[in-house]
Amino acid sequence: MKKQINQVRDFHHAFKSTVLETPTIPDFSRVYLRQNLLVEEVNELGVASSKGDIVEVMDAIIDSMYVLIGTAHEFGLAHLLEDCFDEVHQSNMSKLDKNGNPVFREDGKILKGENYFRPDLKKIL
């Protein structure tokens, strides 16, 4: 993931976008822009899926990731992405039940099993 984080950082530098190294909540106008960009990309994913266009699906997925990594740069969190991702992954894996099986809601959403623990992102931040 470091390669991709650095690529997005290079993009931000080239296009005079914000790259912070210290965790910071940016001005609301920047937060609002980042949210709108992400919504736009997620909507493109829906359109591409409904058309059955796998190339555009992949484009929307990568663009969504690009926007999210860029958002991490704007919040000064990009350098922590890998460690935080690992922490959330461990938490997600703890959702399995005591027999190591997933628990699903009727619509297919994965639910938390009895072994679930919240990710401790504060220790990383």
N, CA, C and O of each residue as an XYZ file, in Angstrom:
500
protein
N       0.815     -1.194      0.000
C       0.000      0.000      0.000
C       0.865      1.268      0.000
O       0.417      2.330     -0.431
N       2.101      1.147      0.485
C       2.987      2.317      0.525
C       3.197      2.910     -0.867
O       3.223      4.129     -1.034
N       3.346      2.040     -1.858
C       3.543      2.517     -3.229
C       2.369      3.392     -3.656
O       2.569      4.477     -4.202
N       1.159      2.930     -3.414
C      -0.027      3.672     -3.825
C      -0.174      4.970     -3.017
O      -0.569      6.001     -3.561
N       0.139      4.913     -1.743
C       0.084      6.122     -0.910
C       1.060      7.163     -1.451
O       0.729      8.345     -1.531
N       2.254      6.727     -1.820
C       3.252      7.643     -2.369
C       2.839      8.180     -3.744
O       3.090      9.343     -4.059
N       2.211      7.337     -4.552
C       1.745      7.795     -5.859
C       0.693      8.898     -5.705
O       0.738      9.901     -6.418
N      -0.236      8.719     -4.793
C      -1.272      9.743     -4.576
C      -0.637     11.003     -3.986
O      -1.042     12.116     -4.321
N       0.362     10.834     -3.105
C       1.083     11.996     -2.577
C       1.732     12.770     -3.715
O       1.659     13.998     -3.757
N       2.366     12.054     -4.638
C       2.996     12.704     -5.790
C       1.959     13.459     -6.624
O       2.221     14.565     -7.098
N       0.799     12.865     -6.796
C      -0.294     13.523     -7.516
C      -0.696     14.809     -6.798
O      -0.843     15.859     -7.424
N      -0.871     14.719     -5.499
C      -1.254     15.896     -4.711
C      -0.203     16.999     -4.816
O      -0.549     18.171     -4.957
N       1.063     16.635     -4.748
C       2.119     17.637     -4.893
C       2.069     18.281     -6.289
O       2.144     19.503     -6.415
N       1.943     17.461     -7.320
C       1.938     17.963     -8.693
C       0.759     18.899     -8.960
O       0.874     19.853     -9.730
N      -0.375     18.614     -8.314
C      -1.575     19.397     -8.561
C      -1.885     20.378     -7.433
O      -3.003     20.876     -7.305
N      -0.862     20.640     -6.622
C      -0.958     21.653     -5.554
C      -2.097     21.380     -4.573
O      -2.747     22.308     -4.091
N      -2.334     20.088     -4.281
C      -3.320     19.698     -3.274
C      -2.611     19.490     -1.941
O      -1.389     19.350     -1.892
N      -3.369     19.471     -0.889
C      -2.837     19.377      0.457
C      -2.239     18.008      0.743
O      -2.828     16.975      0.425
N      -1.064     18.024      1.345
C      -0.435     16.818      1.888
C       0.079     17.204      3.266
O       1.042     17.961      3.388
N      -0.569     16.681      4.306
C      -0.158     16.961      5.681
C       0.489     15.729      6.284
O       0.176     14.603      5.896
N       1.386     15.938      7.226
C       2.060     14.841      7.915
C       1.553     14.663      9.344
O       1.814     13.642      9.980
N       0.830     15.658      9.842
C       0.313     15.618     11.207
C      -1.203     15.468     11.154
O      -1.865     16.207     10.426
N      -1.768     14.524     11.912
C      -3.220     14.378     11.909
C      -3.928     15.694     12.229
O      -3.688     16.316     13.263
N      -4.795     16.091     11.321
C      -5.459     17.389     11.389
C      -6.836     17.282     10.746
O      -7.004     16.574      9.753
N      -7.816     17.978     11.301
C      -9.106     18.105     10.633
C      -9.029     19.361      9.771
O      -8.908     20.466     10.300
N      -9.097     19.202      8.443
C      -8.986     20.375      7.585
C     -10.236     21.256      7.639
O     -11.241     20.911      8.261
N     -10.137     22.392      6.970
C     -11.269     23.287      6.842
C     -12.458     22.523      6.265
O     -12.291     21.635      5.428
N     -13.670     22.881      6.724
C     -14.858     22.134      6.307
C     -15.030     22.115      4.788
O     -15.533     21.132      4.244
N     -14.630     23.163      4.102
C     -14.786     23.177      2.642
C     -13.981     22.044      2.001
O     -14.418     21.463      1.008
N     -12.815     21.727      2.556
C     -11.995     20.623      2.047
C     -12.630     19.276      2.381
O     -12.644     18.361      1.557
N     -13.150     19.169      3.591
C     -13.826     17.927      3.991
C     -15.026     17.691      3.082
O     -15.238     16.580      2.597
N     -15.800     18.733      2.856
C     -16.989     18.647      2.015
C     -16.610     18.228      0.591
O     -17.280     17.389     -0.010
N     -15.535     18.815      0.056
C     -15.064     18.448     -1.277
C     -14.698     16.969     -1.321
O     -15.105     16.256     -2.238
N     -13.933     16.505     -0.338
C     -13.501     15.106     -0.333
C     -14.710     14.170     -0.279
O     -14.738     13.152     -0.970
N     -15.699     14.510      0.535
C     -16.905     13.671      0.617
C     -17.626     13.643     -0.727
O     -18.065     12.584     -1.176
N     -17.746     14.797     -1.365
C     -18.433     14.858     -2.653
C     -17.699     14.066     -3.724
O     -18.324     13.396     -4.546
N     -16.369     14.144     -3.714
C     -15.592     13.364     -4.671
C     -15.817     11.868     -4.469
O     -15.959     11.116     -5.433
N     -15.847     11.452     -3.223
C     -16.055     10.034     -2.936
C     -17.454      9.582     -3.357
O     -17.609      8.519     -3.958
N     -18.460     10.380     -3.045
C     -19.836     10.053     -3.453
C     -19.912      9.929     -4.974
O     -20.558      9.021     -5.497
N     -19.249     10.844     -5.680
C     -19.233     10.807     -7.140
C     -18.646      9.487     -7.646
O     -19.189      8.872     -8.564
N     -17.551      9.061     -7.048
C     -16.916      7.809     -7.490
C     -17.765      6.590     -7.147
O     -17.872      5.662     -7.949
N     -18.363      6.587     -5.972
C     -19.217      5.458     -5.582
C     -20.445      5.394     -6.491
O     -20.885      4.305     -6.859
N     -20.996      6.542     -6.852
C     -22.117      6.562     -7.793
C     -21.707      6.011     -9.155
O     -22.482      5.308     -9.803
N     -20.483      6.332     -9.590
C     -19.981      5.775    -10.854
C     -19.878      4.255    -10.783
O     -20.100      3.566    -11.779
N     -19.542      3.738     -9.612
C     -19.500      2.292     -9.424
C     -20.891      1.692     -9.638
O     -21.033      0.660    -10.294
N     -21.899      2.336     -9.088
C     -23.271      1.847     -9.267
C     -23.708      1.868    -10.719
O     -24.322      0.917    -11.202
N     -23.394      2.944    -11.410
C     -23.759      3.057    -12.827
C     -23.045      1.983    -13.645
O     -23.667      1.298    -14.457
N     -21.748      1.840    -13.427
C     -20.972      0.844    -14.174
C     -21.490     -0.568    -13.900
O     -21.581     -1.389    -14.812
N     -21.827     -0.843    -12.650
C     -22.348     -2.169    -12.291
C     -23.669     -2.437    -12.995
O     -23.900     -3.525    -13.521
N     -24.531     -1.424    -12.995
C     -25.850     -1.613    -13.606
C     -25.741     -1.834    -15.112
O     -26.616     -2.463    -15.708
N     -24.681     -1.325    -15.731
C     -24.453     -1.519    -17.165
C     -23.700     -2.812    -17.453
O     -23.569     -3.212    -18.609
N     -23.205     -3.466    -16.403
C     -22.423     -4.684    -16.596
C     -21.054     -4.412    -17.195
O     -20.481     -5.271    -17.865
N     -20.526     -3.209    -16.953
C     -19.244     -2.802    -17.534
C     -18.126     -2.987    -16.510
O     -17.874     -2.103    -15.692
N     -17.464     -4.132    -16.560
C     -16.453     -4.481    -15.561
C     -15.239     -3.549    -15.622
O     -14.592     -3.321    -14.600
N     -14.926     -3.015    -16.787
C     -13.805     -2.072    -16.899
C     -14.125     -0.798    -16.130
O     -13.280     -0.289    -15.395
N     -15.320     -0.287    -16.293
C     -15.727      0.923    -15.576
C     -15.927      0.651    -14.085
O     -15.740      1.544    -13.259
N     -16.305     -0.575    -13.742
C     -16.374     -0.955    -12.326
C     -14.990     -0.828    -11.703
O     -14.836     -0.227    -10.640
N     -13.984     -1.394    -12.365
C     -12.619     -1.316    -11.846
C     -12.150      0.132    -11.773
O     -11.506      0.521    -10.798
N     -12.459      0.930    -12.780
C     -12.084      2.336    -12.765
C     -12.701      3.047    -11.561
O     -12.029      3.832    -10.893
N     -13.957      2.780    -11.288
C     -14.635      3.412    -10.151
C     -14.038      2.952     -8.819
O     -13.917      3.748     -7.889
N     -13.669      1.690     -8.722
C     -13.047      1.182     -7.494
C     -11.704      1.868     -7.265
O     -11.427      2.341     -6.163
N     -10.866      1.923     -8.310
C      -9.552      2.550     -8.170
C      -9.696      4.041     -7.891
O      -8.992      4.585     -7.041
N     -10.606      4.704     -8.602
C     -10.821      6.129     -8.336
C     -11.288      6.364     -6.896
O     -10.881      7.339     -6.264
N     -12.133      5.483     -6.382
C     -12.580      5.600     -4.981
C     -11.404      5.458     -4.029
O     -11.268      6.223     -3.074
N     -10.554      4.472     -4.296
C      -9.360      4.293     -3.466
C      -8.455      5.519     -3.551
O      -7.918      5.971     -2.540
N      -8.291      6.051     -4.746
C      -7.441      7.223     -4.970
C      -7.956      8.403     -4.158
O      -7.183      9.106     -3.507
N      -9.266      8.613     -4.201
C      -9.868      9.715     -3.438
C      -9.697      9.477     -1.941
O      -9.392     10.413     -1.202
N      -9.887      8.253     -1.487
C      -9.730      7.961     -0.055
C      -8.292      8.162      0.411
O      -8.061      8.726      1.480
N      -7.338      7.710     -0.371
C      -5.937      7.913      0.005
C      -5.608      9.400     -0.018
O      -4.898      9.894      0.857
N      -6.118     10.109     -1.008
C      -5.927     11.559     -1.052
C      -6.537     12.239      0.162
O      -5.975     13.196      0.694
N      -7.671     11.752      0.591
C      -8.315     12.296      1.793
C      -7.432     12.051      3.010
O      -7.309     12.918      3.875
N      -6.824     10.885      3.078
C      -5.900     10.600      4.178
C      -4.733     11.581      4.164
O      -4.280     12.016      5.223
N      -4.240     11.934      2.980
C      -3.178     12.939      2.885
C      -3.668     14.294      3.392
O      -2.944     14.992      4.103
N      -4.878     14.662      3.033
C      -5.425     15.962      3.460
C      -5.628     16.027      4.969
O      -5.546     17.103      5.562
N      -5.889     14.892      5.585
C      -6.091     14.835      7.035
C      -4.787     14.539      7.780
O      -4.785     14.442      9.007
N      -3.688     14.397      7.053
C      -2.414     14.094      7.683
C      -2.359     12.680      8.259
O      -1.672     12.429      9.249
N      -3.087     11.765      7.631
C      -3.186     10.400      8.153
C      -2.592      9.338      7.225
O      -2.548      8.160      7.581
N      -2.142      9.742      6.052
C      -1.709      8.758      5.056
C      -0.586      7.865      5.564
O      -0.551      6.673      5.258
N       0.327      8.431      6.335
C       1.463      7.640      6.825
C       1.030      6.593      7.862
O       1.818      5.724      8.237
N      -0.207      6.680      8.314
C      -0.725      5.731      9.307
C      -1.693      4.716      8.704
O      -2.191      3.840      9.412
N      -1.961      4.825      7.413
C      -2.969      3.972      6.785
C      -2.695      2.481      6.961
O      -3.597      1.724      7.321
N      -1.476      2.060      6.714
C      -1.193      0.621      6.779
C      -1.392      0.067      8.191
O      -2.021     -0.977      8.364
N      -0.864      0.753      9.186
C      -1.027      0.278     10.568
C      -2.493      0.289     10.983
O      -2.959     -0.636     11.649
N      -3.217      1.329     10.593
C      -4.645      1.406     10.945
C      -5.435      0.339     10.199
O      -6.354     -0.260     10.758
N      -5.081      0.098      8.934
C      -5.747     -0.946      8.166
C      -5.555     -2.299      8.842
O      -6.501     -3.075      8.975
N      -4.321     -2.579      9.271
C      -4.049     -3.846      9.962
C      -4.883     -3.975     11.231
O      -5.420     -5.045     11.518
N      -4.993     -2.892     11.986
C      -5.780     -2.923     13.224
C      -7.255     -3.190     12.931
O      -7.892     -3.982     13.627
N      -7.802     -2.535     11.906
C      -9.205     -2.747     11.544
C      -9.395     -4.165     11.001
O     -10.421     -4.793     11.260
N      -8.422     -4.669     10.257
C      -8.511     -6.042      9.745
C      -8.596     -7.047     10.900
O      -9.424     -7.957     10.877
N      -7.744     -6.875     11.897
C      -7.788     -7.786     13.051
C      -9.145     -7.716     13.740
O      -9.700     -8.741     14.136
N      -9.673     -6.517     13.880
C     -10.994     -6.353     14.478
C     -12.052     -7.055     13.621
O     -12.903     -7.771     14.147
N     -11.996     -6.850     12.312
C     -12.969     -7.485     11.429
C     -12.905     -9.010     11.518
O     -13.938     -9.680     11.496
N     -11.711     -9.546     11.615
C     -11.570    -10.997     11.725
C     -12.135    -11.519     13.045
O     -12.507    -12.689     13.143
N     -12.201    -10.659     14.052
C     -12.755    -11.080     15.345
C     -14.278    -11.205     15.303
O     -14.888    -11.604     16.295
N     -14.895    -10.874     14.178
C     -16.349    -10.990     14.047
C     -16.807    -12.443     13.902
O     -17.991    -12.737     14.067
N     -15.880    -13.351     13.597
C     -16.249    -14.773     13.485
C     -16.802    -15.276     14.810
O     -16.407    -14.808     15.877
N     -17.714    -16.228     14.732
C     -18.261    -16.773     15.980
C     -17.249    -17.706     16.647
O     -16.144    -17.888     16.136
N     -17.618    -18.290     17.775
C     -16.684    -19.122     18.553
C     -16.203    -20.346     17.784
O     -15.181    -20.935     18.137
N     -16.937    -20.739     16.725
C     -16.534    -21.876     15.902
C     -15.786    -21.449     14.643
O     -15.478    -22.274     13.784
N     -15.497    -20.156     14.543
C     -14.773    -19.645     13.388
C     -15.638    -19.432     12.158
O     -15.133    -19.364     11.038
N     -16.951    -19.326     12.371
C     -17.878    -19.129     11.260
C     -18.403    -17.700     11.227
O     -18.565    -17.071     12.272
N     -18.669    -17.185     10.023
C     -19.245    -15.849      9.925
C     -20.708    -15.852     10.349
O     -21.409    -16.857     10.232
N     -21.144    -14.705     10.842
C     -22.539    -14.500     11.221
C     -23.087    -13.441     10.281
O     -22.522    -12.353     10.166
N     -24.202    -13.761      9.601
C     -24.757    -12.853      8.613
C     -26.142    -12.351      9.006
O     -26.927    -13.064      9.630
N     -26.420    -11.109      8.627
C     -27.771    -10.571      8.704
C     -28.512    -11.070      7.466
O     -27.879    -11.561      6.531
N     -29.829    -10.956      7.442
C     -30.617    -11.468      6.321
C     -30.189    -10.921      4.967
O     -30.265    -11.626      3.961
N     -29.736     -9.663      4.933
C     -29.342     -9.055      3.658
C     -27.893     -9.371      3.269
O     -27.415     -8.896      2.239
N     -27.195    -10.162      4.077
C     -25.829    -10.566      3.764
C     -24.751     -9.788      4.493
O     -23.570    -10.118      4.390
N     -25.149     -8.743      5.238
C     -24.150     -7.991      5.992
C     -23.534     -8.893      7.062
O     -24.232     -9.670      7.714
N     -22.228     -8.780      7.230
C     -21.538     -9.556      8.261
C     -21.771     -8.885      9.604
O     -21.596     -7.675      9.751
N     -22.167     -9.692     10.580
C     -22.419     -9.190     11.933
C     -21.256     -9.531     12.845
O     -20.403    -10.353     12.509
N     -21.235     -8.895     13.992
C     -20.189     -9.135     14.985
C     -20.531    -10.384     15.790
O     -21.634    -10.515     16.319
N     -19.563    -11.303     15.873
C     -19.721    -12.479     16.715
C     -19.353    -12.146     18.150
O     -18.992    -11.010     18.459
N     -19.445    -13.133     19.022
C     -19.189    -12.900     20.449
C     -17.722    -12.607     20.765
O     -17.411    -12.129     21.856
N     -16.819    -12.886     19.825
C     -15.394    -12.621     20.038
C     -14.958    -11.251     19.519
O     -13.777    -10.908     19.580
N     -15.902    -10.478     19.015
C     -15.575     -9.191     18.389
C     -14.917     -8.233     19.372
O     -15.307     -8.136     20.535
N     -13.899     -7.522     18.867
C     -13.321     -6.408     19.619
C     -13.165     -5.222     18.682
O     -12.855     -5.380     17.501
N     -13.384     -4.040     19.223
C     -13.261     -2.787     18.458
C     -11.791     -2.535     18.111
O     -10.898     -2.850     18.898
N     -11.552     -1.973     16.945
C     -10.167     -1.612     16.622
C      -9.721     -0.461     17.513
O     -10.491      0.461     17.784
N      -8.491     -0.520     17.960
C      -7.945      0.540     18.819
C      -7.077      1.460     17.969
O      -5.849      1.382     17.997
N      -7.734      2.325     17.220
C      -7.012      3.239     16.346
C      -6.326      4.356     17.128
O      -5.347      4.937     16.661
N      -6.834      4.647     18.298
C      -6.257      5.713     19.108
C      -4.800      5.414     19.444
O      -3.980      6.332     19.484
N      -4.467      4.158     19.685
C      -3.085      3.813     20.038
C      -2.141      4.072     18.871
O      -0.951      4.306     19.082
N      -2.657      4.034     17.640
C      -1.837      4.288     16.467
C      -1.752      5.785     16.181
O      -0.701      6.303     15.805
N      -2.871      6.462     16.366
C      -2.894      7.905     16.122
C      -2.101      8.645     17.174
O      -2.010      9.871     17.129
